Amino acid sequence: MTTTIEGRIAEELGVRERQVKAAVELLDGGSTVPFIARYRKEATEMLDDAQLRALEERLRYLRELEERRAAILESVRSQGKLDDALEARIRAAESKARLEDVYLPFKPKRRTKAQIAREAGLEPLADGLLNDPSAEPQAAAAAFVDAEKGVTDAGAALEGARAILTERFGEDADLIGELRERMWEKGRVASSVREGKEEQGAKFKDYFDFSEDFTELPSHRVLALLRGEKEEVLDLALQPENPADAPADGTPGTYERSIANRFGIRDQGRPADGWLADTVRWAWRTRIQVHLGIDLRLRLRTAAEDEAVRVFAANLRDLLLAAPAGTRATMGLDPGLRTGVKVAVVDATGKVAATDTIYPHAPQKKWDEALERLSALAERHGVDLVAIGNGTASRETDKLAGELLTRRPELKLTKVMVSEAGASVYSASAYASQELPELDVSLRGAVSIARRLQDPLAELVKIDPKSIGVGQYQHDLSEVKLSRSLDAVVEDCVNGVGVDVNTASAPLLSRVSGIGGGLAENIVAHRDANGPFRDRKALKDVARLGPKAFEQCAGFLRIRGGDDPLDASSVHPEAYPLVRTMVKTAGTDVPSLMGNATALRALKPSDFVDDTFGLPTVTDILKELEKPGRDPRPAFRTASFKEGVEKIGDLAGGMVLEGVVTNVAAFGAFVDVGVHQDGLVHVSAMSRSFVKDPRDVVKPGDIVKVKVLDVDVPRKRISLTLRLEDEAGGGAPKGGEGRRGGGDRRKGSAPRQRQGGGGRPRRDRDQRPAPVNNEMAEALRRAGLR
């Protein structure tokens, strides 16, 4: 066993212990992961942000383990039961589960039958029968009958002795650890529908008569089973082995044999052998199997939660890093029928220029009037882009925008369907009230839709990440675990892109390294009172922004058009003297050197290495100077939907269409092809080679070409393939039975992003979908899979 936490983490990550020690020291000193990954490469010897996040999470776990170990040692010591051997076992425990196994016999508990039996003096009887099975149980027990102690006859004495041995068997840490791992490897979950719940629980139909090995269960299926049980539709049983491998009645199974062997119990025809075998069977069935079932249920849930959180985090990262349209005047349309379409025009900086409400759809049907008002707004404010929310009436509103483009081609408008995930949450938030106090809640949604086309990251950070519905079963997950993971994703994305300190909102600034909510508000207040920041040094004048906060945030904050051109780059102020040296060597000035690839490539990085800045940092600086302030996000693109294909009835097998990936699950990807009904590309139709993780192929926001395999209009199901050579008419790919997905989708949270980007999406060993009504419900409804 590795003796230090740092050494253990180093072994697990496959890095040097000194790298881990350096990272831990920086984290403990208040540095953030983005700062360490970007500006302290020499200290950690190039640990990247993914390694640092894993290190941070593992450090938290192992420190919690050490705290628990210390508490257990103190507890056992206070009982006067801590000897050298036990202390060594406690200190050797490498996981929380093992630690609790060792502690179990010493853990304070309510009076058990075994304790009562010991108090009645029955432990010598239990030890005697275990150590000498040649004794006849009834005769041996007769000597322990004592009515005053509650032992009324030999049967009661044997019952007490059995309770003592059962507890002893169940508290043997080595035995329990061995049986737990065996049950994990050999066991399975079986589910059945509760009587009378067939119709009510139809969404769980795939699990009405279901079983699968623990080691084969994908996360979405585990969470579906647990939800079915929670909703009282399913009964779950955790079986220690495949029923086909179970022994015949009366024959000891492998688990019972392991218990017996551990305690030297064998059937040799001696008087007590039968009683001891019955005691083993009783201990296994009434105590140990139940205990292991609880442990493995927790293990299944934890593993499933970890995977679901990983999927949510990966999808969220893709949405946040979607291609921004940039500083272009944009008109946002928040579709609606009876209540009308809400309209908001924002200028190139995102400032609201105009709002309106039009009623082009039923029941008012003021189509021509709506077009005239939209045309006037677009012309008056120089609109370039029309962002259409993807909720109710989005297809009808998209048609309206299309006619606007046709009638007024000289305006050179581009229409884009935009995810309105979480827009309703933002509209009703305290921040929206503060940011847009003069606007009605309904109009704020249109503003958000327009702004998230200009810059998805800047707008989406205003919304709780959990309200951006791109996960599975998010409402079944640990709130702490999910929030911690999603907050880390947002932090990494914001700092990876960089933030313009003179235009950023407080929510965006609060995600910058070293800046929290209060400090972000102070920066905005200082900016409002004193005008735009002219250089990074002026940040030191902000209330409560001390040296440590400045160190952490300065490199991620951009000042465009300020006094120092380096302030618009990701070069940290601490490295400005180094840049001046580079400038002097190149025989030029800073503005002339920035962006001058020829001059920069003529500089040798090794010439600038010193005790402060190593080769990795010098190399990063030169790259940054070549393309200062570059945005790592992909270039903005829009999908082109096929003319005349507007509803599911317009689709036909064999059509090749362009579409946008709206969500990715374990079993495939949902693609919007412009018919107000997402189609499903099953994981088996993504590539000619085996796809383990759909995220290796596509991600939300990707623009893809798909072929229609099959259309079921009555059931509103569309089967698609990314393999354009596939034959149409063959139906959905095999393995997609049920083709339902997981994850709660609450109102206003459907993830439908049409901006383009590059790709990758979700991991799962199994490729069958889970039949549930949650996280992706809206996408599933649109795909006709519910």
VOGU-3710 file (C-alpha; in Angstrom, 3 decimals, decimal comma):
1> mtttiegria> 0,000/0,000/0,000  1,208/3,494/-0,861  1,848/5,347/2,372  0,836/8,832/1,257  -2,248/10,233/-0,419  -0,087/11,934/-3,037  1,745/8,689/-3,781  -1,488/6,776/-4,194  -2,958/9,377/-6,549  0,272/9,416/-8,567
11> eelgvrerqv> 0,081/5,655/-8,967  -3,554/5,798/-10,032  -2,997/8,611/-12,548  0,244/7,152/-13,845  2,273/10,278/-13,036  5,115/11,154/-10,683  4,444/11,771/-7,022  6,202/15,134/-7,168  3,721/16,254/-9,842  0,835/15,397/-7,561
21> kaavelldgg> 2,461/17,065/-4,564  2,946/20,259/-6,561  -0,681/20,228/-7,713  -1,996/19,544/-4,217  0,093/22,381/-2,811  -1,315/24,770/-5,425  -4,902/23,619/-4,854  -4,513/23,953/-1,093  -3,074/27,416/-1,655  -6,260/28,563/-3,362
31> stvpfiaryr> -5,334/28,065/-7,004  -8,016/26,837/-9,390  -7,713/23,983/-11,853  -7,859/26,286/-14,923  -5,113/28,501/-13,488  -2,844/25,577/-12,617  -3,402/23,895/-15,987  -2,691/27,082/-17,942  -0,108/29,002/-15,937  1,680/26,513/-13,682
41> keatemldda> 2,781/23,865/-16,158  6,357/23,854/-14,893  5,240/23,215/-11,314  3,050/20,231/-12,193  5,211/19,112/-15,113  2,397/19,518/-17,620  -0,595/17,984/-15,831  -3,613/18,936/-17,960  -7,039/20,042/-16,801  -8,557/16,541/-17,083
51> qlraleerlr> -5,792/15,053/-14,932  -6,122/17,896/-12,462  -9,899/17,416/-12,177  -9,378/13,701/-11,547  -6,660/14,503/-9,026  -8,891/17,021/-7,259  -11,781/14,543/-7,009  -9,544/11,711/-5,814  -7,854/13,995/-3,286  -11,269/14,830/-1,840
61> ylreleerra> -12,181/11,130/-1,539  -8,906/10,062/0,043  -8,943/12,904/2,534  -12,458/11,939/3,539  -11,196/8,356/3,886  -8,416/9,508/6,199  -10,831/11,526/8,312  -13,067/8,465/8,659  -10,057/6,271/9,463  -9,018/8,615/12,250
71> ailesvrsqg> -12,557/8,630/13,675  -12,715/4,815/13,611  -9,334/4,448/15,304  -10,482/6,788/18,049  -13,772/4,916/18,447  -12,097/1,507/18,771  -9,399/2,922/21,041  -12,030/4,403/23,370  -13,592/0,932/23,647  -10,243/-0,462/24,800
81> klddaleari> -10,181/-2,930/21,883  -7,454/-1,442/19,671  -4,432/-3,724/19,468  -1,535/-3,573/17,008  -3,026/-6,120/14,619  -6,398/-4,354/14,420  -4,775/-0,962/14,008  -2,700/-2,358/11,138  -5,854/-3,677/9,427  -7,618/-0,335/9,834
91> raaeskarle> -4,636/1,549/8,440  -4,335/-0,886/5,537  -7,945/-0,339/4,348  -7,761/1,324/0,915  -11,428/2,100/0,409  -14,359/3,310/2,452  -16,116/-0,033/1,966  -13,150/-2,033/3,284  -12,719/0,371/6,191  -16,345/-0,080/7,211
101> dvylpfkpkr> -16,014/-3,883/6,902  -13,107/-3,899/9,366  -14,930/-1,544/11,732  -18,253/-3,385/11,663  -17,602/-5,697/14,659  -16,634/-2,676/16,770  -19,256/-0,254/15,520  -21,613/0,808/18,329  -25,013/-0,684/17,601  -28,352/-1,338/19,177
111> rtkaqiarea> -28,592/-4,494/21,296  -28,658/-7,423/18,911  -29,746/-10,994/19,496  -26,074/-11,928/19,543  -25,311/-9,376/22,266  -28,250/-10,597/24,347  -26,996/-14,158/23,896  -23,508/-13,192/25,016  -24,933/-11,465/28,074  -26,755/-14,702/28,815
121> glepladgll> -23,410/-16,536/28,778  -23,983/-18,451/25,518  -20,746/-17,572/23,710  -18,902/-20,617/25,183  -21,649/-22,819/23,723  -21,203/-21,257/20,261  -17,409/-21,589/20,469  -17,640/-25,151/21,770  -19,858/-26,392/18,927  -17,773/-24,559/16,318
131> ndpsaepqaa> -14,445/-25,887/17,641  -15,645/-29,385/18,523  -18,471/-30,612/16,254  -18,271/-34,021/17,897  -20,400/-32,621/20,734  -24,119/-33,304/20,520  -25,839/-29,867/20,260  -28,878/-30,569/22,427  -26,775/-32,131/25,187  -24,210/-29,343/25,071
141> aaafvdaekg> -26,946/-26,706/25,150  -28,661/-28,269/28,174  -25,786/-27,102/30,360  -26,549/-23,464/29,491  -30,239/-23,415/30,348  -30,857/-20,617/32,869  -34,368/-19,231/33,182  -33,139/-16,183/35,072  -31,036/-15,230/32,046  -33,889/-15,853/29,640
151> vtdagaaleg> -32,556/-19,203/28,403  -35,589/-21,356/29,075  -34,509/-24,566/27,348  -31,860/-26,149/25,134  -33,596/-24,861/21,989  -33,328/-21,267/23,254  -29,657/-21,809/24,079  -28,937/-23,103/20,569  -30,852/-20,198/19,065  -28,651/-17,780/21,004
161> arailterfg> -25,494/-19,614/19,960  -26,622/-19,455/16,328  -27,181/-15,673/16,630  -23,624/-15,267/17,954  -22,088/-17,273/15,091  -24,281/-15,553/12,505  -23,025/-12,163/13,666  -19,434/-13,421/13,707  -19,704/-14,760/10,149  -21,292/-11,532/8,949
171> edadligelr> -18,618/-9,321/10,509  -15,572/-11,080/9,113  -14,101/-8,325/6,944  -12,005/-10,584/4,708  -14,895/-12,972/4,094  -17,408/-10,208/3,379  -15,001/-8,506/0,990  -14,441/-11,753/-0,904  -18,181/-12,555/-1,118  -19,023/-8,995/-2,195
181> ermwekgrva> -16,628/-9,149/-5,152  -17,861/-12,600/-6,125  -21,456/-11,458/-6,054  -20,534/-8,416/-8,147  -18,875/-10,655/-10,749  -21,488/-13,430/-10,741  -24,682/-11,682/-9,627  -27,468/-10,016/-11,544  -30,493/-7,770/-11,197  -33,919/-9,181/-11,957
191> ssvregkeeq> -37,054/-7,069/-12,266  -40,751/-7,832/-12,578  -43,861/-5,705/-12,852  -46,044/-5,354/-9,789  -49,509/-6,765/-10,084  -51,953/-4,319/-11,646  -49,242/-1,815/-12,664  -48,859/-2,937/-16,290  -50,841/-0,063/-17,804  -49,734/2,637/-15,385
201> gakfkdyfdf> -46,085/1,658/-15,799  -46,090/1,101/-19,554  -42,992/3,250/-19,974  -41,079/0,547/-18,043  -42,422/-2,266/-20,232  -38,945/-3,459/-21,202  -38,338/-4,285/-17,539  -41,552/-6,177/-16,746  -39,618/-9,446/-17,009  -35,952/-8,578/-17,135
211> sedftelpsh> -32,607/-9,691/-15,784  -29,002/-8,777/-16,503  -25,597/-9,257/-14,902  -24,362/-6,490/-12,616  -21,218/-6,077/-14,699  -23,191/-5,685/-17,951  -25,746/-3,127/-16,800  -25,237/0,319/-18,384  -25,913/3,378/-16,274  -29,137/4,428/-17,974
221> rvlallrgek> -30,626/0,979/-17,363  -29,665/0,955/-13,690  -31,288/4,337/-13,181  -34,389/3,253/-15,111  -34,754/0,159/-12,903  -34,329/2,194/-9,730  -36,857/4,751/-10,921  -39,330/1,987/-11,814  -38,951/0,647/-8,290  -39,308/4,123/-6,786
231> eevldlalqp> -42,525/4,697/-8,744  -43,801/1,341/-7,397  -44,084/-0,205/-10,846  -41,204/-2,677/-10,602  -39,963/-5,125/-8,012  -36,183/-5,577/-8,057  -34,234/-8,573/-6,837  -30,462/-8,718/-6,558  -29,519/-12,310/-7,266  -26,104/-13,569/-6,111
241> enpadapadg> -25,792/-15,692/-9,251  -27,605/-16,738/-12,380  -30,575/-18,888/-11,295  -29,445/-21,518/-13,807  -26,216/-21,896/-11,820  -27,895/-22,019/-8,408  -27,645/-25,321/-6,499  -30,610/-27,590/-5,973  -32,616/-27,118/-2,795  -30,760/-28,294/0,249
251> tpgtyersia> -27,361/-28,279/-1,450  -24,931/-25,649/-0,181  -24,101/-23,056/-2,808  -20,702/-21,535/-3,464  -21,354/-18,673/-1,033  -22,343/-20,996/1,803  -19,341/-23,210/1,095  -17,036/-20,169/1,312  -18,463/-19,248/4,713  -18,115/-22,804/5,945
261> nrfgirdqgr> -14,530/-23,115/4,695  -13,609/-19,809/6,307  -14,598/-21,173/9,720  -13,508/-24,798/9,232  -17,032/-26,195/9,050  -17,287/-29,558/7,222  -19,899/-32,267/7,082  -18,073/-35,331/8,399  -21,073/-36,931/10,008  -20,328/-35,572/13,466
271> padgwladtv> -23,224/-34,654/15,783  -22,903/-30,860/15,408  -22,057/-30,794/11,661  -25,706/-30,533/10,588  -26,435/-27,759/13,075  -23,372/-25,806/11,954  -24,346/-26,223/8,265  -27,820/-24,904/9,082  -26,207/-21,983/10,907  -24,109/-21,166/7,835
281> rwawrtriqv> -27,209/-21,310/5,623  -29,120/-19,119/8,073  -26,256/-16,582/8,265  -26,017/-16,368/4,469  -29,713/-16,053/3,746  -30,818/-13,810/6,595  -27,803/-11,582/7,148  -24,882/-11,720/4,731  -26,836/-11,846/1,462  -29,062/-8,991/2,646
291> hlgidlrlrl> -26,040/-6,934/3,661  -24,269/-7,549/0,348  -27,445/-6,718/-1,551  -27,538/-3,309/0,116  -23,837/-2,777/-0,650  -24,163/-3,757/-4,307  -27,313/-1,720/-4,810  -25,329/1,293/-3,585  -22,409/0,313/-5,818  -24,694/0,057/-8,861
301> rtaaedeavr> -26,310/3,394/-8,124  -22,971/5,099/-7,523  -21,458/3,775/-10,746  -24,605/4,696/-12,693  -24,649/8,174/-11,175  -20,983/8,684/-12,020  -21,620/7,731/-15,640  -24,788/9,833/-15,894  -22,951/12,828/-14,431  -20,138/12,259/-16,926
311> vfaanlrdll> -22,619/12,219/-19,808  -24,383/15,354/-18,581  -21,054/17,130/-18,133  -19,838/16,144/-21,610  -23,069/17,281/-23,281  -23,044/20,515/-21,298  -19,468/21,179/-22,384  -20,512/20,739/-26,020  -23,384/23,188/-25,665  -21,307/25,793/-23,870
321> laapagtrat> -18,559/25,567/-26,461  -20,923/25,689/-29,450  -19,886/28,052/-32,206  -20,821/31,691/-31,486  -22,378/33,785/-34,251  -20,422/36,736/-32,896  -21,118/40,452/-32,745  -23,993/40,663/-35,206  -27,351/42,322/-34,690  -29,830/39,534/-33,989
331> mgldpglrtg> -33,594/39,195/-33,787  -34,844/36,624/-31,301  -38,234/34,958/-31,829  -39,776/33,070/-28,916  -42,547/31,078/-30,649  -46,086/30,779/-29,336  -49,579/30,190/-30,697  -52,363/31,772/-28,682  -50,046/34,067/-26,724  -48,193/35,174/-29,855
341> vkvavvdatg> -44,563/35,176/-30,902  -42,364/37,314/-28,665  -39,789/39,366/-30,566  -36,574/40,968/-29,294  -33,868/42,692/-31,313  -30,422/42,976/-29,739  -27,534/44,939/-31,200  -24,064/43,570/-31,864  -23,157/43,894/-28,171  -26,314/42,111/-26,967
351> kvaatdtiyp> -28,069/45,292/-25,833  -31,847/45,219/-26,301  -32,797/47,548/-29,159  -36,498/46,743/-29,597  -39,230/44,306/-28,550  -42,633/43,365/-29,930  -45,280/40,649/-29,895  -46,801/39,379/-33,138  -49,704/36,973/-33,771  -49,105/35,168/-37,050
361> hapqkkwdea> -50,555/31,823/-35,983  -53,971/30,523/-35,009  -56,254/31,767/-33,648  -55,403/35,363/-34,673  -53,628/34,467/-37,969  -52,203/37,973/-38,561  -49,553/36,588/-40,887  -49,040/39,559/-43,197  -49,073/42,039/-40,346  -46,442/39,977/-38,544
371> lerlsalaer> -44,224/39,943/-41,617  -44,491/43,701/-42,012  -43,530/44,328/-38,384  -40,599/41,909/-38,518  -39,432/43,465/-41,787  -39,548/46,966/-40,305  -37,614/45,898/-37,210  -34,954/44,096/-39,244  -34,465/47,071/-41,546  -34,450/49,676/-38,792
381> hgvdlvaign> -31,884/47,890/-36,643  -29,677/46,326/-39,328  -30,470/42,766/-38,258  -28,193/40,026/-39,668  -29,508/36,934/-37,894  -32,932/35,656/-36,892  -32,815/33,250/-33,920  -35,913/31,074/-33,545  -36,582/29,235/-30,297  -37,256/25,537/-30,747
391> gtasretdkl> -40,288/25,151/-28,490  -44,001/25,077/-29,261  -44,862/26,577/-32,696  -41,175/26,695/-33,660  -41,753/25,081/-37,048  -44,579/27,487/-37,861  -42,442/30,415/-36,774  -39,530/29,087/-38,805  -41,826/29,131/-41,848  -42,719/32,763/-41,058
401> agelltrrpe> -39,030/33,683/-40,914  -38,443/31,829/-44,163  -41,091/33,907/-45,894  -39,502/37,059/-44,454  -36,204/36,071/-46,078  -37,971/35,412/-49,380  -39,896/38,700/-49,391  -36,924/40,848/-48,317  -33,811/39,243/-49,871  -32,019/42,594/-49,804
411> lkltkvmvse> -31,897/42,404/-46,001  -29,573/39,376/-46,327  -30,985/37,723/-43,221  -29,972/34,268/-41,994  -32,422/32,290/-39,861  -31,225/29,795/-37,276  -33,191/27,540/-34,954  -31,769/27,889/-31,438  -32,075/25,788/-28,313  -34,324/27,477/-25,799
421> agasvysasa> -33,244/25,067/-23,077  -33,672/26,809/-19,753  -34,894/30,083/-21,293  -38,012/30,071/-19,121  -35,820/29,479/-16,056  -33,676/32,477/-16,971  -36,693/34,703/-17,719  -38,095/34,259/-14,221  -34,729/34,477/-12,448  -33,643/37,253/-10,128
431> yasqelpeld> -30,736/38,041/-12,433  -33,050/38,496/-15,447  -35,173/40,867/-13,374  -32,043/42,835/-12,524  -30,641/42,726/-16,057  -33,902/43,442/-17,930  -36,152/45,143/-15,355  -38,149/47,026/-17,982  -39,166/43,879/-19,886  -42,021/41,488/-19,224
441> vslrgavsia> -40,963/37,937/-18,294  -42,264/36,622/-21,628  -40,082/39,017/-23,637  -36,946/38,177/-21,677  -37,027/34,710/-23,225  -36,773/36,231/-26,710  -33,778/38,301/-25,606  -32,074/35,185/-24,237  -32,717/33,294/-27,478  -31,128/36,080/-29,520
451> rrlqdplael> -28,117/36,396/-27,232  -27,431/32,680/-27,040  -27,034/32,669/-30,824  -24,497/35,489/-30,554  -22,572/33,774/-27,760  -23,972/30,538/-26,256  -21,408/30,466/-23,453  -22,013/34,025/-22,264  -25,772/33,497/-22,158  -26,011/29,937/-20,862
461> vkidpksigv> -23,844/30,685/-17,809  -26,756/32,782/-16,544  -28,759/29,581/-16,098  -28,289/26,870/-13,512  -26,494/24,109/-15,474  -29,026/21,567/-14,220  -31,787/23,483/-16,026  -30,076/22,943/-19,378  -31,575/19,526/-20,014  -28,825/17,592/-21,735
471> gqyqhdlsev> -28,420/14,763/-19,241  -30,127/11,528/-18,328  -32,084/11,028/-15,104  -30,610/14,213/-13,672  -33,344/14,478/-11,033  -32,404/11,033/-9,713  -28,767/11,971/-9,229  -26,860/13,191/-6,212  -27,354/16,951/-6,103  -23,872/17,549/-4,684
481> klsrsldavv> -22,124/15,275/-7,167  -23,987/16,702/-10,169  -23,528/20,338/-9,162  -19,820/19,872/-8,481  -19,245/18,253/-11,862  -21,301/20,743/-13,853  -19,758/23,724/-12,077  -16,318/22,371/-13,002  -17,381/22,090/-16,656  -18,665/25,655/-16,724
491> edcvngvgvd> -15,492/26,917/-15,043  -13,261/25,088/-17,532  -15,267/26,311/-20,535  -15,379/29,948/-19,432  -11,683/30,093/-18,646  -10,768/28,156/-21,764  -12,484/30,772/-23,932  -11,611/33,868/-21,896  -13,868/36,747/-20,864  -14,044/40,369/-21,985
501> vntasaplls> -14,061/42,138/-18,638  -15,696/45,253/-20,100  -18,772/43,504/-21,526  -19,191/40,353/-19,426  -22,190/39,893/-17,164  -21,768/39,187/-13,463  -22,764/35,503/-13,890  -20,091/35,073/-16,569  -17,444/36,869/-14,504  -18,318/34,758/-11,463
511> rvsgigggla> -17,126/31,665/-13,354  -13,671/33,106/-14,016  -10,813/31,614/-12,011  -10,482/33,315/-8,632  -13,718/35,315/-8,947  -16,895/34,428/-7,090  -20,347/35,967/-7,162  -19,557/38,845/-4,816  -16,339/39,824/-6,565  -18,068/39,636/-9,952
521> enivahrdan> -20,688/42,107/-8,734  -17,902/44,389/-7,502  -16,207/44,302/-10,924  -19,463/45,240/-12,665  -20,140/48,000/-10,134  -16,623/49,405/-10,600  -17,050/49,271/-14,364  -20,394/51,053/-14,187  -19,023/53,756/-11,888  -15,664/54,360/-13,561
531> gpfrdrkalk> -16,141/53,310/-17,155  -14,380/50,479/-19,022  -11,133/49,065/-17,665  -8,203/50,407/-19,675  -5,723/47,793/-18,490  -5,542/44,722/-16,284  -3,730/46,597/-13,529  -6,922/48,596/-12,951  -8,568/45,388/-11,697  -6,556/45,849/-8,504
541> dvarlgpkaf> -8,702/48,889/-7,757  -11,839/46,757/-7,496  -13,057/46,324/-3,932  -11,893/43,032/-2,376  -9,898/41,985/-5,454  -6,618/41,254/-3,728  -3,289/39,910/-5,015  -4,373/36,250/-4,944  -7,601/36,910/-6,850  -5,690/39,023/-9,368
551> eqcagflrir> -3,143/36,260/-9,887  -5,904/33,728/-10,503  -8,157/35,784/-12,793  -5,964/38,232/-14,721  -4,878/35,879/-17,483  -8,450/34,865/-18,280  -9,831/38,408/-18,487  -9,503/40,260/-21,783  -9,366/44,026/-22,335  -9,800/44,792/-25,998
561> ggddpldass> -8,665/48,196/-27,298  -7,010/49,048/-24,012  -3,708/50,700/-23,207  -1,657/47,492/-23,418  -2,281/45,147/-26,375  -1,153/42,185/-24,265  -4,244/42,672/-22,107  -6,345/41,334/-25,019  -4,433/38,038/-24,962  -4,174/35,092/-22,603
571> vhpeayplvr> -0,623/36,039/-21,655  -0,582/36,466/-17,888  0,622/39,867/-16,573  3,352/38,075/-14,631  4,878/37,153/-18,006  4,796/40,648/-19,521  8,507/41,246/-18,744  9,293/38,069/-20,668  7,307/39,335/-23,656  9,214/42,639/-23,536
581> tmvktagtdv> 12,426/40,614/-23,751  11,069/38,799/-26,786  10,114/42,116/-28,363  13,610/43,470/-27,785  15,165/40,365/-29,315  12,915/40,648/-32,367  13,842/44,317/-32,752  10,245/45,535/-32,890  7,431/46,627/-30,590  4,571/44,690/-28,975
591> pslmgnatal> 1,814/45,606/-31,471  4,075/44,732/-34,401  5,132/41,407/-32,909  1,603/40,249/-32,041  0,179/38,277/-34,939  3,496/38,371/-36,830  4,002/34,651/-37,412  7,249/35,103/-39,337  8,921/37,141/-36,613  7,637/34,913/-33,813
601> ralkpsdfvd> 8,755/31,678/-35,463  12,198/33,146/-35,857  12,468/33,293/-32,052  13,867/30,182/-30,326  11,791/29,292/-27,226  14,829/27,879/-25,426  16,498/31,320/-25,533  13,874/32,694/-23,150  13,780/29,925/-20,556  14,868/31,033/-17,075
611> dtfglptvtd> 14,263/30,119/-13,436  10,739/31,544/-13,571  9,471/30,477/-16,983  10,138/27,037/-18,391  9,901/25,818/-21,955  6,146/24,918/-21,779  5,161/28,445/-20,704  7,487/30,131/-23,189  6,066/27,963/-25,978  2,496/28,810/-24,924
621> ilkelekpgr> 3,306/32,533/-24,935  4,741/32,389/-28,447  1,671/30,519/-29,712  -0,626/33,026/-28,071  1,253/35,992/-29,536  0,896/34,440/-32,989  -2,896/34,367/-32,659  -3,653/36,668/-29,719  -7,012/36,264/-28,027  -8,026/33,420/-30,339
631> dprpafrtas> -11,365/31,768/-29,605  -11,012/27,981/-29,292  -14,625/27,417/-30,296  -15,478/26,218/-33,822  -16,512/28,527/-36,634  -20,212/29,364/-36,847  -22,265/27,360/-39,353  -25,970/26,801/-39,891  -27,893/23,796/-41,119  -29,886/23,976/-44,342
641> fkegvekigd> -33,180/22,150/-44,116  -34,556/20,709/-47,320  -37,220/22,811/-48,991  -40,643/21,207/-48,965  -39,778/18,915/-46,045  -41,628/20,530/-43,147  -43,560/17,741/-41,419  -43,050/14,071/-40,756  -45,424/13,151/-43,598  -43,050/14,810/-46,053
651> laggmvlegv> -40,307/12,316/-45,234  -39,668/9,211/-47,284  -37,218/6,356/-46,965  -33,971/7,015/-48,792  -34,019/10,801/-48,392  -30,646/12,323/-47,556  -31,040/15,377/-45,348  -28,956/17,824/-43,392  -29,779/18,067/-39,718  -28,558/19,096/-36,299
661> vtnvaafgaf> -27,716/16,741/-33,430  -29,928/17,773/-30,526  -28,920/15,218/-27,911  -26,733/12,166/-27,474  -27,524/9,134/-25,339  -25,966/5,747/-24,696  -27,962/4,201/-27,512  -27,519/6,831/-30,210  -28,171/10,423/-31,204  -31,279/12,508/-31,856
671> vdvgvhqdgl> -31,195/14,626/-34,998  -33,524/17,454/-36,014  -34,100/17,375/-39,782  -36,625/20,218/-39,791  -39,915/18,379/-39,370  -40,608/19,279/-35,741  -39,884/15,654/-34,810  -36,391/14,463/-33,963  -35,205/11,275/-35,609  -33,020/8,668/-33,941
681> vhvsamsrsf> -29,680/7,503/-35,291  -29,176/4,311/-33,349  -25,609/3,651/-32,213  -25,484/0,685/-34,596  -26,173/3,032/-37,530  -23,399/5,506/-36,763  -20,444/3,776/-38,336  -19,382/0,640/-40,166  -17,078/-0,121/-37,264  -18,183/-0,824/-33,695
691> vkdprdvvkp> -19,061/2,318/-31,745  -18,603/1,984/-28,010  -19,388/5,601/-27,244  -21,709/7,645/-29,507  -19,808/10,727/-28,361  -16,844/9,445/-30,358  -18,934/10,141/-33,478  -21,200/13,149/-32,823  -22,054/15,716/-30,184  -24,967/18,117/-29,590
701> gdivkvkvld> -24,872/20,971/-32,077  -23,121/19,032/-34,820  -24,451/19,503/-38,350  -24,694/16,087/-39,993  -26,000/14,423/-43,134  -28,368/11,535/-42,509  -30,419/9,133/-44,578  -34,014/8,320/-43,668  -34,303/4,564/-43,069  -37,882/4,325/-41,969
711> vdvprkrisl> -40,803/6,620/-41,110  -43,750/5,549/-38,962  -46,153/8,501/-39,246  -48,926/7,201/-36,922  -46,396/6,506/-34,144  -44,290/9,569/-35,075  -41,063/7,610/-35,310  -38,176/8,450/-37,596  -35,242/6,085/-38,005  -32,072/7,635/-39,455
721> tlrledeagg> -28,564/6,524/-40,297  -25,246/8,313/-40,645  -24,145/5,597/-43,065  -25,476/7,078/-46,274  -24,930/3,836/-48,155  -27,472/1,982/-45,966  -30,592/0,674/-47,669  -33,852/2,373/-46,677  -36,963/0,452/-45,668  -35,233/-1,962/-43,325
731> gapkggegrr> -36,726/-0,353/-40,221  -34,789/0,655/-37,155  -31,378/-0,917/-36,615  -31,391/-4,020/-34,469  -30,708/-3,494/-30,817  -32,990/-0,490/-30,576  -35,942/-2,278/-29,041  -38,264/0,201/-27,397  -35,962/2,999/-28,520  -36,838/5,097/-25,563
741> gggdrrkgsa> -34,392/7,301/-23,739  -33,666/8,442/-20,244  -33,554/11,661/-18,331  -36,111/14,187/-17,114  -36,954/16,955/-19,485  -38,805/19,706/-17,726  -40,587/22,550/-19,464  -38,276/24,835/-21,363  -35,321/22,502/-21,193  -35,182/20,725/-24,542
751> prqrqggggr> -31,635/20,852/-25,841  -31,926/21,840/-29,499  -28,801/23,589/-30,601  -28,330/24,436/-34,265  -24,947/26,044/-34,201  -22,240/23,814/-35,592  -19,132/22,426/-34,034  -16,807/19,493/-34,133  -17,639/16,258/-32,466  -17,711/13,489/-29,977
761> prrdrdqrpa> -20,600/12,170/-27,414  -21,530/9,507/-24,647  -20,079/6,252/-23,350  -21,886/3,068/-22,501  -21,080/-0,594/-22,689  -24,612/-1,517/-23,673  -26,322/-0,010/-26,680  -29,951/-0,612/-25,870  -32,084/2,318/-24,728  -33,902/2,484/-21,432
771> pvnnemaeal> -37,676/3,077/-21,402  -38,155/6,060/-19,185  -39,804/9,418/-19,001  -37,273/11,908/-17,844  -34,158/13,777/-18,893  -34,639/13,564/-22,653  -38,428/13,414/-22,624  -38,908/16,389/-24,924  -36,336/15,121/-27,400  -37,949/11,700/-27,214
781> rraglr> -41,390/13,119/-27,851  -40,009/14,968/-30,823  -38,435/11,748/-32,058  -41,693/9,858/-31,564  -40,082/7,497/-29,104  -42,584/8,023/-26,311
//
